[in-house]
């Protein structure tokens, strides 16, 4: 999303998964910050809320079914937490 590319704290990574072939409401979108304190900063300065709003807007603008936008999951974590909890094993962390 062009609107956020220069804002801090920066997004470290992002990805999505789900069973949208079964139902588009089964979409999960993850935004990762690099460090735990960056996620806390993003929560405190409204960046997390801004990302949620922009994500939903982008989905809607690109034809995602509007009736399920309130049911998809937009989540946040950090690479630091993944490293600490699963020794960096992303698959294990998100299963």
Biotite code that builds the C-alpha atoms (Angstrom):
import biotite.structure as struc

atoms = struc.array([
    struc.Atom([0.000, 0.000, 0.000], chain_id="A", res_id=1, res_name="UNK", atom_name="CA", element="C"),
    struc.Atom([1.537, 3.173, -1.198], chain_id="A", res_id=2, res_name="UNK", atom_name="CA", element="C"),
    struc.Atom([-0.033, 5.245, 1.615], chain_id="A", res_id=3, res_name="UNK", atom_name="CA", element="C"),
    struc.Atom([2.067, 3.567, 4.313], chain_id="A", res_id=4, res_name="UNK", atom_name="CA", element="C"),
    struc.Atom([5.388, 2.737, 2.686], chain_id="A", res_id=5, res_name="UNK", atom_name="CA", element="C"),
    struc.Atom([7.251, 5.681, 4.269], chain_id="A", res_id=6, res_name="UNK", atom_name="CA", element="C"),
    struc.Atom([5.588, 5.605, 7.698], chain_id="A", res_id=7, res_name="UNK", atom_name="CA", element="C"),
    struc.Atom([7.268, 4.362, 10.845], chain_id="A", res_id=8, res_name="UNK", atom_name="CA", element="C"),
    struc.Atom([7.479, 1.888, 12.313], chain_id="A", res_id=9, res_name="UNK", atom_name="CA", element="C"),
    struc.Atom([7.978, 0.061, 9.033], chain_id="A", res_id=10, res_name="UNK", atom_name="CA", element="C"),
    struc.Atom([6.305, -3.198, 8.140], chain_id="A", res_id=11, res_name="UNK", atom_name="CA", element="C"),
    struc.Atom([8.928, -5.960, 8.248], chain_id="A", res_id=12, res_name="UNK", atom_name="CA", element="C"),
    struc.Atom([6.834, -8.503, 6.336], chain_id="A", res_id=13, res_name="UNK", atom_name="CA", element="C"),
    struc.Atom([3.262, -9.244, 5.348], chain_id="A", res_id=14, res_name="UNK", atom_name="CA", element="C"),
    struc.Atom([1.411, -12.265, 4.043], chain_id="A", res_id=15, res_name="UNK", atom_name="CA", element="C"),
    struc.Atom([-2.003, -13.854, 3.859], chain_id="A", res_id=16, res_name="UNK", atom_name="CA", element="C"),
    struc.Atom([-3.582, -17.267, 3.784], chain_id="A", res_id=17, res_name="UNK", atom_name="CA", element="C"),
    struc.Atom([-6.974, -18.829, 4.056], chain_id="A", res_id=18, res_name="UNK", atom_name="CA", element="C"),
    struc.Atom([-9.624, -21.002, 2.521], chain_id="A", res_id=19, res_name="UNK", atom_name="CA", element="C"),
    struc.Atom([-11.230, -18.306, 0.430], chain_id="A", res_id=20, res_name="UNK", atom_name="CA", element="C"),
    struc.Atom([-12.301, -20.901, -2.135], chain_id="A", res_id=21, res_name="UNK", atom_name="CA", element="C"),
    struc.Atom([-14.641, -22.300, 0.493], chain_id="A", res_id=22, res_name="UNK", atom_name="CA", element="C"),
    struc.Atom([-15.760, -18.878, 1.664], chain_id="A", res_id=23, res_name="UNK", atom_name="CA", element="C"),
    struc.Atom([-14.043, -15.497, 1.246], chain_id="A", res_id=24, res_name="UNK", atom_name="CA", element="C"),
    struc.Atom([-14.545, -14.799, 4.959], chain_id="A", res_id=25, res_name="UNK", atom_name="CA", element="C"),
    struc.Atom([-11.750, -17.317, 5.667], chain_id="A", res_id=26, res_name="UNK", atom_name="CA", element="C"),
    struc.Atom([-8.981, -14.853, 4.861], chain_id="A", res_id=27, res_name="UNK", atom_name="CA", element="C"),
    struc.Atom([-6.222, -14.042, 7.343], chain_id="A", res_id=28, res_name="UNK", atom_name="CA", element="C"),
    struc.Atom([-3.814, -11.182, 6.728], chain_id="A", res_id=29, res_name="UNK", atom_name="CA", element="C"),
    struc.Atom([-0.696, -10.782, 8.866], chain_id="A", res_id=30, res_name="UNK", atom_name="CA", element="C"),
    struc.Atom([1.479, -7.697, 9.244], chain_id="A", res_id=31, res_name="UNK", atom_name="CA", element="C"),
    struc.Atom([4.806, -8.192, 10.975], chain_id="A", res_id=32, res_name="UNK", atom_name="CA", element="C"),
    struc.Atom([6.996, -5.592, 12.557], chain_id="A", res_id=33, res_name="UNK", atom_name="CA", element="C"),
    struc.Atom([10.608, -6.417, 13.241], chain_id="A", res_id=34, res_name="UNK", atom_name="CA", element="C"),
    struc.Atom([10.695, -5.731, 16.997], chain_id="A", res_id=35, res_name="UNK", atom_name="CA", element="C"),
    struc.Atom([8.141, -5.971, 19.797], chain_id="A", res_id=36, res_name="UNK", atom_name="CA", element="C"),
    struc.Atom([8.625, -2.314, 20.713], chain_id="A", res_id=37, res_name="UNK", atom_name="CA", element="C"),
    struc.Atom([7.775, -1.343, 17.120], chain_id="A", res_id=38, res_name="UNK", atom_name="CA", element="C"),
    struc.Atom([4.467, -3.180, 17.364], chain_id="A", res_id=39, res_name="UNK", atom_name="CA", element="C"),
    struc.Atom([3.727, -1.442, 20.673], chain_id="A", res_id=40, res_name="UNK", atom_name="CA", element="C"),
    struc.Atom([4.537, 1.902, 19.036], chain_id="A", res_id=41, res_name="UNK", atom_name="CA", element="C"),
    struc.Atom([2.243, 1.080, 16.104], chain_id="A", res_id=42, res_name="UNK", atom_name="CA", element="C"),
    struc.Atom([-0.561, 0.160, 18.499], chain_id="A", res_id=43, res_name="UNK", atom_name="CA", element="C"),
    struc.Atom([-0.069, 3.376, 20.496], chain_id="A", res_id=44, res_name="UNK", atom_name="CA", element="C"),
    struc.Atom([0.244, 5.786, 17.570], chain_id="A", res_id=45, res_name="UNK", atom_name="CA", element="C"),
    struc.Atom([-2.747, 4.423, 15.624], chain_id="A", res_id=46, res_name="UNK", atom_name="CA", element="C"),
    struc.Atom([-0.735, 2.727, 12.885], chain_id="A", res_id=47, res_name="UNK", atom_name="CA", element="C"),
    struc.Atom([-2.312, -0.673, 13.578], chain_id="A", res_id=48, res_name="UNK", atom_name="CA", element="C"),
    struc.Atom([-5.794, 0.795, 13.212], chain_id="A", res_id=49, res_name="UNK", atom_name="CA", element="C"),
    struc.Atom([-4.709, 2.645, 10.065], chain_id="A", res_id=50, res_name="UNK", atom_name="CA", element="C"),
    struc.Atom([-3.401, -0.598, 8.556], chain_id="A", res_id=51, res_name="UNK", atom_name="CA", element="C"),
    struc.Atom([-6.682, -2.353, 9.286], chain_id="A", res_id=52, res_name="UNK", atom_name="CA", element="C"),
    struc.Atom([-8.702, 0.421, 7.654], chain_id="A", res_id=53, res_name="UNK", atom_name="CA", element="C"),
    struc.Atom([-6.422, 0.641, 4.607], chain_id="A", res_id=54, res_name="UNK", atom_name="CA", element="C"),
    struc.Atom([-6.421, -3.127, 4.185], chain_id="A", res_id=55, res_name="UNK", atom_name="CA", element="C"),
    struc.Atom([-10.199, -3.287, 4.195], chain_id="A", res_id=56, res_name="UNK", atom_name="CA", element="C"),
    struc.Atom([-10.376, -0.336, 1.810], chain_id="A", res_id=57, res_name="UNK", atom_name="CA", element="C"),
    struc.Atom([-7.923, -2.012, -0.606], chain_id="A", res_id=58, res_name="UNK", atom_name="CA", element="C"),
    struc.Atom([-9.863, -5.278, -0.486], chain_id="A", res_id=59, res_name="UNK", atom_name="CA", element="C"),
    struc.Atom([-13.126, -3.477, -1.182], chain_id="A", res_id=60, res_name="UNK", atom_name="CA", element="C"),
    struc.Atom([-11.590, -1.361, -3.965], chain_id="A", res_id=61, res_name="UNK", atom_name="CA", element="C"),
    struc.Atom([-10.331, -4.537, -5.624], chain_id="A", res_id=62, res_name="UNK", atom_name="CA", element="C"),
    struc.Atom([-13.688, -6.303, -5.583], chain_id="A", res_id=63, res_name="UNK", atom_name="CA", element="C"),
    struc.Atom([-13.454, -8.428, -2.447], chain_id="A", res_id=64, res_name="UNK", atom_name="CA", element="C"),
    struc.Atom([-16.973, -9.329, -1.271], chain_id="A", res_id=65, res_name="UNK", atom_name="CA", element="C"),
    struc.Atom([-18.093, -6.519, 0.999], chain_id="A", res_id=66, res_name="UNK", atom_name="CA", element="C"),
    struc.Atom([-20.422, -8.705, 3.037], chain_id="A", res_id=67, res_name="UNK", atom_name="CA", element="C"),
    struc.Atom([-17.472, -10.622, 4.553], chain_id="A", res_id=68, res_name="UNK", atom_name="CA", element="C"),
    struc.Atom([-15.030, -7.776, 5.179], chain_id="A", res_id=69, res_name="UNK", atom_name="CA", element="C"),
    struc.Atom([-16.057, -7.648, 8.829], chain_id="A", res_id=70, res_name="UNK", atom_name="CA", element="C"),
    struc.Atom([-15.254, -11.337, 9.252], chain_id="A", res_id=71, res_name="UNK", atom_name="CA", element="C"),
    struc.Atom([-11.744, -11.566, 7.845], chain_id="A", res_id=72, res_name="UNK", atom_name="CA", element="C"),
    struc.Atom([-8.838, -11.484, 10.266], chain_id="A", res_id=73, res_name="UNK", atom_name="CA", element="C"),
    struc.Atom([-6.157, -8.814, 10.146], chain_id="A", res_id=74, res_name="UNK", atom_name="CA", element="C"),
    struc.Atom([-3.464, -9.629, 12.659], chain_id="A", res_id=75, res_name="UNK", atom_name="CA", element="C"),
    struc.Atom([-0.125, -8.287, 13.852], chain_id="A", res_id=76, res_name="UNK", atom_name="CA", element="C"),
    struc.Atom([3.000, -9.770, 15.376], chain_id="A", res_id=77, res_name="UNK", atom_name="CA", element="C"),
    struc.Atom([6.759, -9.335, 15.244], chain_id="A", res_id=78, res_name="UNK", atom_name="CA", element="C"),
    struc.Atom([9.734, -11.206, 13.926], chain_id="A", res_id=79, res_name="UNK", atom_name="CA", element="C"),
    struc.Atom([11.196, -10.843, 17.407], chain_id="A", res_id=80, res_name="UNK", atom_name="CA", element="C"),
    struc.Atom([8.270, -12.753, 18.924], chain_id="A", res_id=81, res_name="UNK", atom_name="CA", element="C"),
    struc.Atom([8.558, -15.476, 16.276], chain_id="A", res_id=82, res_name="UNK", atom_name="CA", element="C"),
    struc.Atom([12.276, -15.804, 16.999], chain_id="A", res_id=83, res_name="UNK", atom_name="CA", element="C"),
    struc.Atom([11.650, -16.006, 20.746], chain_id="A", res_id=84, res_name="UNK", atom_name="CA", element="C"),
    struc.Atom([8.660, -18.349, 20.652], chain_id="A", res_id=85, res_name="UNK", atom_name="CA", element="C"),
    struc.Atom([9.665, -20.804, 17.912], chain_id="A", res_id=86, res_name="UNK", atom_name="CA", element="C"),
    struc.Atom([13.359, -20.132, 17.253], chain_id="A", res_id=87, res_name="UNK", atom_name="CA", element="C"),
    struc.Atom([12.350, -18.410, 14.028], chain_id="A", res_id=88, res_name="UNK", atom_name="CA", element="C"),
    struc.Atom([10.181, -21.201, 12.663], chain_id="A", res_id=89, res_name="UNK", atom_name="CA", element="C"),
    struc.Atom([7.465, -19.223, 10.906], chain_id="A", res_id=90, res_name="UNK", atom_name="CA", element="C"),
    struc.Atom([5.494, -22.307, 9.892], chain_id="A", res_id=91, res_name="UNK", atom_name="CA", element="C"),
    struc.Atom([5.287, -23.568, 13.463], chain_id="A", res_id=92, res_name="UNK", atom_name="CA", element="C"),
    struc.Atom([4.430, -20.109, 14.816], chain_id="A", res_id=93, res_name="UNK", atom_name="CA", element="C"),
    struc.Atom([1.465, -19.637, 12.472], chain_id="A", res_id=94, res_name="UNK", atom_name="CA", element="C"),
    struc.Atom([0.030, -23.164, 12.481], chain_id="A", res_id=95, res_name="UNK", atom_name="CA", element="C"),
])
